[in-house]
């Protein structure tokens, strides 16, 4: 078993993971974007859950409202952007299948092949 306490500091942080899946947390400030119209999930499906906050997701050109409790799936190869539209931070938890980031937070070019080892932070 692996576990982590989510702290939701500014920006992006890898939480826990193993060879087949990975959890991350992200805080997007008001009026701030994550990703962009050309950002694509190279080789991992991404499940994104909104903890608190308001925002919008643009996935493959379609817009979706985000609020606490929203869950979206951006499939591998899909283009995505997450924006905070509220007055407070948008806080999210994402699950990547397979892991999309190395232990030091760099995006893997080919997640299904590049990931080695376990990602876990106390």
Number of C-alpha atoms within 10 A of each C-alpha: 2 11 11 11 9 13 10 17 12 13 12 17 18 21 23 22 24 16 15 14 18 23 24 21 24 23 21 24 20 17 14 16 16 17 15 14 13 11 15 19 21 18 21 24 21 23 16 22 20 21 17 17 23 21 26 18 21 18 21 17 12 9 13 13 13 23 19 15 11 17 15 15 15 21 20 16 14 19 20 22 20 24 22 24 21 16 12 14 21 28 25 23 21 21 22 25 21 22 31 29 23 18 18 9 12 9 15 17 14 15 22 17 11 13 20 13 10 16 21 16 13 8
